[in-house]
Amino acid sequence: MKYELSRSKDLKISDGYLMQYTGISSDLVIAEPITGIASGVFRDDKALSSVILPDGLEVIENHCFENCSHLISVYIPFSLNELGEYAFAGCTELHNVKLPYGLTKIEPYTFRECHALTSIEIPESVTAIGIGAFSDCTHLTKVTIPESVTEFTSFFDKHPFHGCSKLTIHTPAGSEAHKFAVKNRIPCVTSGTGSIKVGTPAHKASPAPQQVSAPSQSVIAPEQILQDEVPEVQETAPAPEPAPAPKQPSRAEIRRAEKAEAKARAEAQKQKRADEKRQAIEAKAEAKRRAQETKAEEKRLVQEARDEEKRLAQEARAEEKRKAEEAAAARKALREAASDEAPSKAGRKPSGFVAALLIIALLAVLGLAGTKLYNMYYAGPKASDKETVEEEPKPEVYTLTLEDFVKNNETARQQILQSTDGTSVKVAVKDNTLVYTYDLSTNDGMSEDDAKSDELKQVLEENLDSNDKRFIELCGGLEQDTGIKGISVEVIYAYGDDILLSRQYTSAGKQ
């Protein structure tokens, strides 16, 4: 027989009560501490063949093991004091069970139809046996009932041992169990002396001589016992005295020994639980301490990372501000130089070089164009640029969109495309909008989770906030230089196809 410890996931325990069992063990040991088993928890469990219940269990409710037809044995702890109705009814193979001292009553139909049960001893703590408690236990041959049992619940011919055709009751002479056996014509073996005497019925003629059995123990058939009449017994020669039997411990001594054993087990179980509780408290305290240390370390690392990010962001903003200021100064100087060289008439069309300078200025604000773009601010206008200016269409085409303007000015278009070489910034012109897109996925050190984090979004927003004024001024400058109204600039931070942050500016302000 291989016992299997119960697993916590198979047991549903609430307030110390086992409410449900979902396991499939045949030889089960319930190791979890419980004080009670709810009604019907193991009912109809055909897999269960043996079970060991934990010390500290006090209550087994009604129908708990009913119809467990393959249950052979069960260990009931000494702590049990309540065993419900039909608790083991229908356990047809149950033949090994010992009732603990502490029970005060055996409820109705508790062991009904336990056909394999052959003998059982009622503890001296029991005072009553309910109707049908052992009914139809067809192989029950011996029940030991102490004098403490004074109540046998019956209804007509239905009594606690109804249907137990092979039963013999063992009880002290004169006890209530003795009277119950006589009344219900159940064979009885008595010990000690009592108010009921051994004899033969008075209505039988010419009774055969017989001896009065020794007071220590006698076997009595139902037809040999009378409560009210004591027949005459013929005297015979005294029988030789039997050899003295070895002294057996009295029931009181046995009971005291059982109580002492139960108390010792209870103390051991109590000490075991105290040790387990102490160990659990220590383990919990250690786990809490480690969790606090881990949390403190994580907090420190997070704070350090935030401080580092903040420092880098501040440095980046300072660098961007410096480049923006330099770009603005360069753009202003070159605009003034271009104004001196261009025709003086109003509404002239600016050169493609000036448009490229505006684009480069925006890239410098974003801090993405680098040294290559910055050097373009100081590249003097080429002869081809001047020729382009002279060959440009008349001012009447200025009513077109900025996109048409760039398409018609090859020099400006090439300079726009070349201005972002070597960077991750993509530039495009749509209608009257210059669109700058920075794809963070091209940065090898930037994961998608980092790019979509709230911390990075805050840094990007702060970066744009610090440059709002410059973008607005850029829109105004483009409108002034091209003569096209309604020009806007859109700055986009993206990660692949996902737009993380987008902001649009016009000469009137931030949108």
Secondary structure as GFF3:
##gff-version 3
##sequence-region A 1 511
A	DSSP	beta_strand	4	5	.	.	.	ID=ss1
A	DSSP	three_ten_helix	8	10	.	.	.	ID=ss2
A	DSSP	beta_strand	11	14	.	.	.	ID=ss3
A	DSSP	beta_strand	17	21	.	.	.	ID=ss4
A	DSSP	beta_strand	27	29	.	.	.	ID=ss5
A	DSSP	beta_strand	36	37	.	.	.	ID=ss6
A	DSSP	beta_strand	50	52	.	.	.	ID=ss7
A	DSSP	beta_strand	59	60	.	.	.	ID=ss8
A	DSSP	beta_strand	73	75	.	.	.	ID=ss9
A	DSSP	beta_strand	82	83	.	.	.	ID=ss10
A	DSSP	beta_strand	105	106	.	.	.	ID=ss11
A	DSSP	beta_strand	119	121	.	.	.	ID=ss12
A	DSSP	beta_strand	128	129	.	.	.	ID=ss13
A	DSSP	beta_strand	142	144	.	.	.	ID=ss14
A	DSSP	beta_strand	151	152	.	.	.	ID=ss15
A	DSSP	beta_strand	168	172	.	.	.	ID=ss16
A	DSSP	alpha_helix	176	183	.	.	.	ID=ss17
A	DSSP	beta_strand	188	191	.	.	.	ID=ss18
A	DSSP	beta_strand	217	220	.	.	.	ID=ss19
A	DSSP	three_ten_helix	222	224	.	.	.	ID=ss20
A	DSSP	alpha_helix	251	341	.	.	.	ID=ss21
A	DSSP	alpha_helix	352	366	.	.	.	ID=ss22
A	DSSP	alpha_helix	370	376	.	.	.	ID=ss23
A	DSSP	alpha_helix	383	391	.	.	.	ID=ss24
A	DSSP	three_ten_helix	395	399	.	.	.	ID=ss25
A	DSSP	alpha_helix	402	408	.	.	.	ID=ss26
A	DSSP	alpha_helix	410	418	.	.	.	ID=ss27
A	DSSP	beta_strand	425	430	.	.	.	ID=ss28
A	DSSP	beta_strand	433	439	.	.	.	ID=ss29
A	DSSP	three_ten_helix	440	442	.	.	.	ID=ss30
A	DSSP	alpha_helix	448	451	.	.	.	ID=ss31
A	DSSP	alpha_helix	454	465	.	.	.	ID=ss32
A	DSSP	alpha_helix	468	482	.	.	.	ID=ss33
A	DSSP	beta_strand	488	495	.	.	.	ID=ss34
A	DSSP	beta_strand	498	506	.	.	.	ID=ss35
A	DSSP	beta_strand	509	510	.	.	.	ID=ss36
###
